[in-house]
Each structure stands twice: as structure tokens, then as C-alpha cells.
Amino acid sequence: MLSLAFPGYGLWWAAPPAIAILALVTVGVRGRAGFGLGLAFGLAFFVPTLSWSGIYLGVVPWAGLAVCQALYVGLLGWGSAVLQRRAVRPLVVALAWVTQEALRDRTPYGGFPWVRVAFSQADSPFGQVAALGGAPAVTFLVALAGGFLAYAVHAAYRLATTTPPEPHRGTQVVRGSAAALAAALVGLVVPVPTEGPSARVMAVQGNVPRAGLDFNAERRQVLDNHVSVTISGVERERAAGAPTPDLVVWPENASDIDPTRNPDAAAVIQQAVEAAEAPILLGGLAEEPAPYVSNVSFLYEPGAGLVGRYAKQHPVPFAEYIPNRSFWRIISTQVDLLGTDMWAGPGPVVFRVPAASGGEVVAGPSICFEVAYDELVRANVDLGANLLVVQTNNATFGFTNESVQQLAISRIRAIEHGRSVVHVSTVGVSALILPDGTLLQPTSLFTPAALAADLPLRTERTLAGWVGAWPEYCAVFGMLALLAGSALSRRQRKELTS
């Protein structure tokens, strides 16, 4: 049921009842049983939802990733069982979900913050709460609604099955149902402004010769695709009387030929820059620092060439680098299929280019999976970004739901920080996103496209931007305090009985 809430299905309202089911089955069971129930729930969720991870790599990475993530939900189930000895406790449910996500977002090897509950809510009233406390606040509220729903169902069950009848259970049913509905509607009163000075932005989806792991087997063709789609897109805009773009954005891997070492690649990129009469921010590969390579965003400007770069700070373990290679080689020699590890960049960077309106575009880049990490996106806003840029490449995931899952994350980021977002992929789904999460011109998969629109450049910080990670920290501390209190209470009872 929780899988159905995510893009691909898009039934966002399925999330609270899914969470309610896990809350109900962990009432009155031992901690070990709660762990098993949570693990079963996690497997039922992650196996289908992360199926894109095995589309070309096979079942072993898919199963390994799903099992690893499900273990965290097992911990959630254990905590719920420990703290719900006799009845559903909605606050425990909400705190447990935020704590579970906080753990798996950071561990192991930097974590995997994909398919968090918040990222299923871009189209729901819950999603607007991101402006108050980020993705953790959305997860908290969805889980709280699920907790109150479970509370109401549990009270209704007790009302129907307890002899003699317990009339107060009817009141609990009403209160639980009303609280669940109220939690669902809170987001409707959260303001999500979109006004501000604008800049003309173009996003180019150049496409690749073929889907799969060998998408870059014809690297020059991928680069040429982005050059040609840029030139044709600019010409189309001029013919329609549209203004020259202030910034053109190409996706991750648009040039996997290092333009700093290959003059021919640099020349065709500069050709596109001069034709567009605008700066181009493009995703590329840098063959440095030795012995590593870097996943990089390059900024080229008319008449100036390469003027800035950003290196991906969070390479993906087992995809862009192999952590503890000697250990994992014992398990499988296939780790050496990735012969060169990617280097982690030193920190966030923003790119500043003038806007025709007289202002300045301050673009904060995130490369691919980085958009799922709260602190990385927040760091760009802290540096003054008034436009968020997500450059990604979904060619290795074919026609799966991975691309729309990632697009939904970018929509939550737009709401969270009150910023327009340029979400551009080599193969789609690409889109321009307004600060309230509204999609402009979403593309189809594996088709060339050039998207252009005037996007608001907002500089005001949302409440989520001001409070940072503190809502999440408070939820984790609250959950740990409840667990500690429960352990102390059990110890005291044992001492009294002995």
C-alpha cells in the first residue's frame, strides 16, 4: 500500500493507512515480533518500490538494497512494539517514522534517503508542510495522521469486541478520526508564495543513443545531441519572439568527454554557448584528481569559456565508488568492474550569472541523488541560491519509476526552500518547477526536448530554511527519550516485583 503512494502510481492518500496498518499490528506484541513485522513491512515496500535498481544490474543489488533498507523499518517496528504495549500512540508512530528515516538517510556510507514518506506527497496537502520543517516535517505529519487513524480503528475494534461495552471508546473513535483529518488538512493553511523577479531559463534534454549501462558508449553522440537540441531550441524561441535565456542547463553526463582535456569537446560546447548567447551549466566528467574521476557541473559563458565548476560531494557507493573495496571483493569480484572511483568534491558551490531583468541568477547545483540529501540542498540556499538546479541522468534505469520518484523529490525541495527548480535529465523526466512545486513542461522519457520559461528568483527564506535540521533532531531525541523512559520503567517494575 505504501508503494502505491509514490510516483508511478501517485496515490498519495495511501500513505497514512499504510502507516496505520504497521502501527496496529505492533500493538501488544514483543519487541522481537515488532522487528519481524517491521521487516516484513519494509520488504513489501522496498522490493517493488526500488525495483528500478535491478533493471540492468540484476536481482542481487536490488535485493541487497531492499533488505538493507527494510532493516531500518524493522527497527521502527521494534520501537513501536516497545512503546505501544496496550494501545496505539500516534505521537510514537510519527516520531518512529522520522527517526527511522533519519537513520537510513545517513547510514551506511552516507545513507540512502530515497523514497522517504515525504517524497510521496508532492501532490498532497501534506507536501506544503515542507515549507515549515522540510521533508522530516512532512513525514512526521503523514505518520501522525496514520497514527491517529490507527488509534481510531483500534478504539472501534475495542468498542465492538469488549464485554461489557466501553462507551468511551466511541469518543476515541471520533477524536482519532478528527485528528487524522486535521493532520491531513494542516498543509492547506501553509502559505507557499511564488512571486519574485524572474529569469528566463532553458533546460535541455538531449537524449542518449540507447538506454542502459552503456548509455555513454557513444559519448560524443550524447554531447552532440545536447548541442543540437540547444541550438534548435534557441532558434525556436527566437522565432516565437521569446527573450534570450539567462541560463541554459544541461543534465548530468551531457559531456562525459572531459572538456578540460579534450579541445574538440570544449569547442563544440563553446559553439552551443555562442549560439545560445547565454551561459550553459552542463554536467560532465573530469578525469581528475588522479587516480580518481569527478562528476562535475561546468559553467561556460559567451566569450569567456569555462568560468566555474562544482564537483559532486556525495558519490553513490557501489555505483560511483566502491567503499572498503578489499572487503567487498571477498564477497564478489564484480566490485572491480568499477575500476576508477569517483572523488567527492570539497563542498557546495553556487554559480552567479547576470539576468536580463537586471538581477542575478544564483544557481545552486545538485547532481543526481544529491537532491535527496536535505543538508546538501540546504547548503546551496545558505550560500544564497535563488534557483536550484538538479542535473541527473536516468538512462541507466530505463522506463522505470526511478525518474518520476526523483522528480517528486525536486518538487518537495521547491516547496521546502521556496525556490524554483530546474530538474533536467539526459533522458527525462525533466521539468521546470515553480516554488510551490508546480510542474512546467514535464517531458517524456527518451525524447529530445528543450524547455524554456520565466522562473521566479526568490531570496526569502522559508521557515524550513531557518530551522534547518532541528525538527528532525527533535523528533529523534524525542523517540530516544521515550525508549529510555520505557526501559527505565521496566527496570523499576522488575525491581519492585523482585
C-alpha positions as CSV (number, residue, x, y, z in Angstrom):
1,M,0.0,0.0,0.0
2,L,2.8,2.4,0.8
3,S,4.3,1.7,-2.6
4,L,1.1,3.0,-4.2
5,A,1.6,6.4,-2.7
6,F,4.8,7.1,-4.7
7,P,5.0,8.4,-8.3
8,G,4.3,5.8,-10.9
9,Y,1.0,5.2,-9.1
10,G,0.7,8.5,-7.4
11,L,-2.0,7.5,-4.8
12,W,-0.6,9.8,-2.1
13,W,-3.5,9.2,0.2
14,A,-2.4,5.5,0.6
15,A,0.4,6.5,2.9
16,P,-1.5,7.2,6.1
17,P,-3.5,4.0,6.1
18,A,-0.3,2.0,5.2
19,I,1.4,3.5,8.2
20,A,-1.7,2.8,10.3
21,I,-1.5,-0.9,9.4
22,L,2.0,-1.2,10.8
23,A,1.0,0.8,13.9
24,L,-1.9,-1.5,14.5
25,V,-0.1,-4.8,14.1
26,T,2.7,-3.7,16.5
27,V,0.3,-3.0,19.4
28,G,0.7,-5.5,22.3
29,V,3.5,-7.6,20.8
30,R,7.0,-8.2,22.0
31,G,9.9,-6.2,20.6
32,R,11.3,-9.1,18.5
33,A,7.9,-9.7,17.0
34,G,7.7,-5.9,16.2
35,F,11.0,-6.1,14.5
36,G,9.8,-9.0,12.3
37,L,6.6,-7.2,11.4
38,G,8.5,-4.1,10.6
39,L,11.0,-6.0,8.5
40,A,8.1,-7.7,6.6
41,F,6.5,-4.3,6.0
42,G,9.9,-2.9,4.8
43,L,10.4,-5.7,2.3
44,A,6.9,-5.4,1.0
45,F,7.6,-1.7,0.4
46,F,11.2,-1.5,-0.8
47,V,11.2,-4.6,-3.0
48,P,8.7,-3.2,-5.5
49,T,9.5,0.5,-5.0
50,L,13.2,0.1,-5.7
51,S,12.8,-2.4,-8.5
52,W,14.5,0.1,-10.8
53,S,17.8,-0.7,-9.1
54,G,17.8,-4.2,-10.6
55,I,16.6,-3.3,-14.1
56,Y,20.1,-3.7,-15.6
57,L,22.3,-4.8,-12.7
58,G,20.2,-7.8,-11.8
59,V,18.5,-9.1,-8.7
60,V,21.4,-9.2,-6.3
61,P,22.0,-5.4,-6.0
62,W,18.2,-4.9,-5.9
63,A,17.7,-7.5,-3.2
64,G,20.7,-6.2,-1.2
65,L,19.4,-2.6,-1.3
66,A,15.9,-3.6,-0.4
67,V,16.9,-5.8,2.5
68,C,19.3,-3.1,3.9
69,Q,16.5,-0.5,3.8
70,A,13.9,-2.9,5.3
71,L,16.1,-3.5,8.3
72,Y,15.5,0.1,9.4
73,V,11.8,-0.4,9.2
74,G,12.4,-3.5,11.3
75,L,13.9,-1.2,14.0
76,L,10.8,1.1,13.6
77,G,8.6,-1.9,14.3
78,W,10.6,-2.9,17.3
79,G,10.4,0.7,18.7
80,S,6.6,0.8,18.1
81,A,6.1,-2.5,19.8
82,V,8.2,-1.5,22.9
83,L,6.2,1.8,23.2
84,Q,2.7,0.5,22.3
85,R,2.2,-2.2,24.9
86,R,-1.5,-1.6,25.3
87,A,-2.7,0.9,22.7
88,V,-1.8,2.9,19.6
89,R,0.2,6.0,20.5
90,P,0.0,8.4,17.5
91,L,2.9,10.5,18.6
92,V,5.1,7.4,18.9
93,V,4.2,6.4,15.4
94,A,5.1,9.8,14.0
95,L,8.4,10.0,15.9
96,A,9.3,6.5,15.0
97,W,8.9,7.1,11.3
98,V,11.0,10.3,11.4
99,T,13.7,8.5,13.4
100,Q,13.8,5.6,11.0
101,E,14.3,7.8,8.0
102,A,16.9,9.9,9.8
103,L,19.0,6.7,10.4
104,R,18.7,5.3,6.9
105,D,19.3,8.8,5.4
106,R,22.8,8.7,7.0
107,T,23.9,5.1,7.3
108,P,25.7,3.2,6.0
109,Y,28.2,5.0,3.7
110,G,26.3,8.3,3.9
111,G,22.8,6.7,3.7
112,F,20.1,6.3,1.1
113,P,17.4,8.9,1.6
114,W,15.3,7.7,-1.3
115,V,11.5,7.0,-1.2
116,R,11.1,8.8,2.2
117,V,7.4,9.2,3.0
118,A,7.6,12.9,2.4
119,F,8.7,12.3,-1.2
120,S,5.3,10.7,-2.0
121,Q,3.4,13.8,-1.0
122,A,4.3,16.4,-3.7
123,D,0.7,16.5,-4.9
124,S,-1.0,16.4,-1.5
125,P,-1.8,19.0,1.2
126,F,0.8,17.3,3.4
127,G,3.5,18.4,0.9
128,Q,3.1,22.1,1.7
129,V,4.3,21.5,5.3
130,A,7.8,21.1,3.8
131,A,7.9,24.9,3.9
132,L,7.7,24.8,7.7
133,G,10.1,21.9,8.6
134,G,11.4,20.3,5.4
135,A,10.9,16.7,4.4
136,P,11.0,15.4,8.1
137,A,8.0,17.6,8.9
138,V,6.1,16.1,6.0
139,T,6.9,12.6,7.1
140,F,6.0,13.4,10.7
141,L,2.6,14.8,9.7
142,V,1.7,11.9,7.4
143,A,2.8,9.4,10.0
144,L,0.8,11.3,12.7
145,A,-2.3,11.1,10.5
146,G,-1.6,7.4,10.1
147,G,-1.2,7.0,13.9
148,F,-4.5,8.8,14.6
149,L,-6.2,6.6,12.0
150,A,-4.8,3.5,13.7
151,Y,-5.9,4.9,17.1
152,A,-9.5,5.3,15.8
153,V,-9.5,1.8,14.3
154,H,-8.1,0.2,17.4
155,A,-10.7,2.1,19.6
156,A,-13.5,0.9,17.2
157,Y,-12.3,-2.7,17.5
158,R,-12.3,-2.5,21.3
159,L,-15.7,-0.9,21.3
160,A,-17.1,-3.8,19.2
161,T,-15.4,-6.7,21.0
162,T,-15.1,-5.7,24.7
163,T,-17.7,-7.0,27.2
164,P,-19.1,-5.2,29.0
165,P,-19.1,-2.3,26.4
166,E,-16.7,0.6,27.0
167,P,-18.7,3.7,25.9
168,H,-15.6,6.0,26.0
169,R,-14.2,4.0,23.0
170,G,-16.8,5.7,20.8
171,T,-15.4,9.1,21.8
172,Q,-11.9,7.8,21.0
173,V,-13.0,6.8,17.5
174,V,-14.4,10.3,16.8
175,R,-11.3,12.0,18.3
176,G,-8.9,9.8,16.4
177,S,-10.7,10.3,13.1
178,A,-11.0,14.0,13.5
179,A,-7.3,14.3,14.4
180,A,-6.3,12.3,11.4
181,L,-8.3,14.5,9.1
182,A,-6.9,17.7,10.8
183,A,-3.4,16.5,10.2
184,A,-4.2,15.9,6.6
185,L,-5.5,19.4,6.2
186,V,-2.8,21.4,8.0
187,G,-0.9,22.0,4.9
188,L,-3.8,23.8,3.3
189,V,-3.1,26.8,5.5
190,V,0.6,26.9,4.9
191,P,1.5,29.8,2.6
192,V,3.7,28.9,-0.4
193,P,4.4,32.1,-2.3
194,T,5.7,32.1,-5.8
195,E,6.1,35.8,-6.7
196,G,9.5,37.3,-7.3
197,P,11.7,38.7,-10.1
198,S,12.2,36.3,-12.9
199,A,14.8,34.9,-15.1
200,R,14.5,33.1,-18.4
201,V,15.8,29.5,-18.1
202,M,16.2,26.8,-20.7
203,A,16.7,23.1,-19.8
204,V,17.9,20.8,-22.5
205,Q,17.2,17.0,-22.5
206,G,19.4,15.8,-25.3
207,N,18.7,12.1,-25.0
208,V,21.1,9.2,-25.5
209,P,21.6,6.6,-28.2
210,R,20.3,3.7,-26.0
211,A,19.1,3.0,-22.5
212,G,21.1,1.0,-20.1
213,L,24.5,0.8,-18.5
214,D,26.2,1.5,-21.9
215,F,24.3,4.8,-22.4
216,N,27.6,6.6,-22.7
217,A,29.2,4.1,-25.1
218,E,28.8,6.9,-27.7
219,R,29.8,9.8,-25.5
220,R,30.4,12.1,-28.4
221,Q,26.9,11.4,-29.7
222,V,25.4,12.3,-26.3
223,L,27.3,15.6,-26.3
224,D,26.3,16.4,-29.9
225,N,22.7,15.7,-29.0
226,H,22.8,18.4,-26.4
227,V,24.5,20.8,-28.7
228,S,22.0,20.3,-31.5
229,V,18.9,20.4,-29.2
230,T,20.2,23.6,-27.6
231,I,20.7,25.3,-30.9
232,S,17.3,24.2,-32.3
233,G,15.6,25.2,-29.0
234,V,17.1,28.7,-29.0
235,E,16.2,29.2,-32.7
236,R,12.6,28.1,-31.9
237,E,12.4,30.5,-29.0
238,R,13.7,33.4,-31.2
239,A,11.3,32.6,-33.9
240,A,8.5,32.8,-31.4
241,G,9.7,36.2,-30.1
242,A,10.8,34.9,-26.7
243,P,13.8,36.6,-25.0
244,T,17.3,35.1,-24.9
245,P,17.7,32.7,-21.9
246,D,19.6,34.0,-19.0
247,L,20.9,30.4,-18.3
248,V,20.8,27.1,-20.2
249,V,21.1,23.9,-18.2
250,W,22.3,20.6,-19.5
251,P,22.0,17.4,-17.4
252,E,24.5,15.1,-15.7
253,N,26.7,13.2,-18.2
254,A,25.9,15.6,-21.0
255,S,29.6,15.6,-21.7
256,D,31.4,12.5,-20.4
257,I,34.3,13.7,-22.6
258,D,36.4,15.9,-20.3
259,P,36.3,19.3,-22.0
260,T,39.3,20.5,-19.9
261,R,41.4,17.8,-21.6
262,N,39.7,17.5,-25.0
263,P,39.8,20.7,-27.0
264,D,37.3,19.3,-29.5
265,A,34.7,18.8,-26.8
266,A,35.4,22.2,-25.4
267,A,35.0,23.7,-28.9
268,V,31.5,22.2,-29.5
269,I,30.3,23.3,-26.0
270,Q,31.5,26.8,-26.7
271,Q,29.8,26.6,-30.1
272,A,26.5,26.0,-28.3
273,V,27.2,28.8,-25.8
274,E,27.8,31.3,-28.5
275,A,24.8,30.2,-30.5
276,A,22.6,30.5,-27.4
277,E,24.2,33.8,-26.4
278,A,23.8,32.6,-22.9
279,P,25.8,30.7,-20.2
280,I,25.5,27.0,-20.2
281,L,25.7,24.9,-17.0
282,L,26.5,21.4,-18.0
283,G,27.1,18.0,-16.4
284,G,30.4,16.4,-17.3
285,L,33.2,14.1,-16.3
286,A,36.6,15.4,-15.2
287,E,39.5,13.0,-15.3
288,E,40.9,14.4,-12.1
289,P,42.2,14.4,-9.4
290,A,44.3,11.4,-10.3
291,P,43.7,8.5,-9.7
292,Y,40.0,9.5,-9.5
293,V,37.5,11.0,-11.8
294,S,34.9,13.6,-10.8
295,N,31.3,14.1,-11.6
296,V,31.2,17.8,-12.3
297,S,29.0,20.7,-13.3
298,F,30.9,23.1,-15.6
299,L,29.8,26.7,-16.3
300,Y,30.7,28.1,-19.7
301,E,30.0,31.7,-20.7
302,P,29.9,33.5,-24.0
303,G,33.3,34.9,-24.9
304,A,34.9,33.6,-21.7
305,G,34.7,29.8,-21.9
306,L,34.9,27.7,-18.7
307,V,34.5,30.0,-15.7
308,G,33.4,27.7,-12.9
309,R,32.9,24.2,-11.7
310,Y,31.2,22.1,-9.0
311,A,32.2,18.5,-8.1
312,K,29.6,16.1,-6.7
313,Q,30.0,15.9,-3.0
314,H,28.2,12.7,-2.4
315,P,29.2,10.0,-5.0
316,V,26.9,7.0,-4.8
317,P,28.5,3.9,-3.1
318,F,28.8,0.8,-5.2
319,A,27.8,2.8,-8.3
320,E,30.3,5.7,-8.4
321,Y,32.9,4.3,-6.0
322,I,33.5,1.1,-4.0
323,P,33.8,1.6,-0.3
324,N,36.0,-0.9,1.6
325,R,36.9,-2.4,-1.8
326,S,39.2,-5.1,-0.3
327,F,36.4,-6.4,2.0
328,W,33.6,-6.4,-0.7
329,R,36.0,-8.1,-3.1
330,I,35.9,-11.2,-0.8
331,I,32.1,-11.4,-1.4
332,S,32.2,-10.6,-5.1
333,T,35.0,-9.8,-7.5
334,Q,32.4,-7.9,-9.6
335,V,33.2,-4.8,-7.5
336,D,36.2,-4.4,-9.7
337,L,34.0,-3.8,-12.7
338,L,34.1,-0.2,-11.4
339,G,37.8,0.3,-11.9
340,T,38.0,4.0,-11.1
341,D,36.4,5.6,-8.0
342,M,34.8,9.0,-8.1
343,W,36.2,11.7,-6.0
344,A,34.0,13.5,-3.5
345,G,34.0,17.3,-4.1
346,P,35.1,19.6,-1.3
347,G,31.8,21.4,-0.7
348,P,28.9,23.4,-2.2
349,V,29.3,25.9,-4.9
350,V,26.8,28.4,-6.4
351,F,27.1,29.9,-9.9
352,R,26.3,33.6,-10.5
353,V,25.2,34.9,-13.9
354,P,23.5,38.2,-14.7
355,A,19.8,38.2,-15.6
356,A,18.3,40.4,-18.3
357,S,15.9,41.8,-15.7
358,G,18.9,43.5,-14.0
359,G,19.2,41.0,-11.2
360,E,21.4,37.9,-10.8
361,V,20.7,34.2,-11.2
362,V,22.4,32.4,-8.3
363,A,22.2,28.7,-9.2
364,G,22.8,26.1,-6.6
365,P,23.6,22.7,-8.3
366,S,22.8,19.2,-7.0
367,I,23.9,16.2,-9.1
368,C,21.6,13.3,-9.4
369,F,21.0,11.5,-6.0
370,E,22.3,14.6,-4.1
371,V,18.8,16.1,-4.3
372,A,17.6,13.5,-1.8
373,Y,20.0,14.7,0.9
374,D,18.5,17.5,3.0
375,E,21.8,19.1,4.0
376,L,23.3,19.3,0.5
377,V,20.3,21.2,-0.9
378,R,20.1,23.4,2.2
379,A,23.8,24.3,1.8
380,N,23.1,25.8,-1.6
381,V,20.3,28.0,-0.2
382,D,22.6,29.0,2.7
383,L,25.1,30.2,0.1
384,G,22.4,32.5,-1.4
385,A,21.0,30.3,-4.2
386,N,17.8,31.8,-5.7
387,L,17.5,28.9,-8.2
388,L,18.0,25.3,-7.5
389,V,19.4,23.1,-10.3
390,V,19.1,19.3,-10.3
391,Q,21.2,17.7,-13.1
392,T,20.6,14.0,-13.4
393,N,20.9,11.0,-15.8
394,N,18.2,8.3,-15.6
395,A,19.4,6.4,-18.7
396,T,20.6,3.5,-16.5
397,F,17.1,3.0,-15.1
398,G,15.2,2.6,-18.4
399,F,11.5,3.1,-18.4
400,T,11.0,2.6,-14.7
401,N,9.6,4.8,-11.9
402,E,13.0,6.0,-10.8
403,S,12.8,9.2,-12.9
404,V,9.4,10.3,-11.6
405,Q,10.4,9.4,-8.0
406,Q,13.4,11.7,-8.3
407,L,11.2,14.5,-9.9
408,A,8.9,14.3,-6.9
409,I,11.9,14.9,-4.6
410,S,12.7,18.1,-6.5
411,R,9.1,19.3,-6.1
412,I,9.4,18.9,-2.4
413,R,12.7,20.8,-2.4
414,A,11.0,23.6,-4.3
415,I,8.3,23.9,-1.6
416,E,10.8,23.4,1.3
417,H,13.0,26.3,0.2
418,G,10.6,28.5,-1.7
419,R,12.8,28.2,-4.8
420,S,12.3,27.5,-8.5
421,V,13.9,24.3,-9.5
422,V,15.4,23.3,-12.9
423,H,15.2,19.5,-13.0
424,V,16.9,18.2,-16.1
425,S,17.8,14.7,-17.1
426,T,19.6,13.3,-20.2
427,V,16.6,11.2,-21.0
428,G,13.8,12.5,-18.7
429,V,11.6,13.0,-16.9
430,S,12.7,16.7,-17.0
431,A,10.7,19.7,-15.9
432,L,10.8,23.3,-14.7
433,I,9.3,23.6,-11.2
434,L,7.8,26.7,-9.5
435,P,8.4,27.4,-5.8
436,D,5.1,25.9,-4.9
437,G,6.0,22.6,-6.5
438,T,4.0,23.1,-9.7
439,L,5.5,21.4,-12.8
440,L,6.0,23.2,-16.0
441,Q,6.5,21.4,-19.3
442,P,7.3,17.9,-18.0
443,T,8.9,15.7,-20.7
444,S,8.5,12.2,-21.8
445,L,11.3,9.6,-21.4
446,F,13.9,9.1,-24.0
447,T,12.9,12.0,-26.2
448,P,14.9,15.2,-27.0
449,A,13.4,18.3,-25.6
450,A,14.2,22.0,-24.8
451,L,12.1,23.5,-22.0
452,A,12.1,27.3,-21.6
453,A,10.2,29.5,-19.1
454,D,10.4,32.6,-16.9
455,L,11.1,31.3,-13.4
456,P,10.7,33.3,-10.2
457,L,14.0,34.0,-8.4
458,R,13.0,34.2,-4.7
459,T,15.5,35.1,-2.0
460,E,13.3,35.0,1.1
461,R,14.0,32.0,3.4
462,T,11.2,29.7,4.4
463,L,10.8,28.7,8.0
464,A,12.2,25.3,7.0
465,G,15.3,27.1,5.7
466,W,15.7,28.9,9.0
467,V,15.3,25.9,11.3
468,G,17.3,23.6,9.2
469,A,17.6,20.0,10.6
470,W,16.3,20.9,14.1
471,P,12.8,19.4,13.6
472,E,14.4,16.1,12.6
473,Y,16.8,16.2,15.6
474,C,14.0,17.0,18.0
475,A,12.0,14.0,16.7
476,V,15.0,11.7,17.1
477,F,15.7,13.0,20.6
478,G,12.0,12.6,21.5
479,M,12.0,9.0,20.3
480,L,15.2,8.2,22.2
481,A,13.8,9.8,25.3
482,L,10.6,7.7,25.1
483,L,12.6,4.5,24.6
484,A,14.9,5.4,27.5
485,G,11.9,6.1,29.7
486,S,10.3,2.8,28.8
487,A,13.5,0.9,29.6
488,L,13.7,2.7,33.0
489,S,10.1,2.0,33.8
490,R,10.5,-1.7,33.0
491,R,13.6,-1.9,35.2
492,Q,11.8,-0.2,38.1
493,R,8.9,-2.7,37.8
494,K,11.3,-5.6,37.9
495,E,12.9,-4.2,41.0
496,L,9.6,-3.8,42.7
497,T,8.4,-7.3,41.8
498,S,11.7,-8.8,43.0
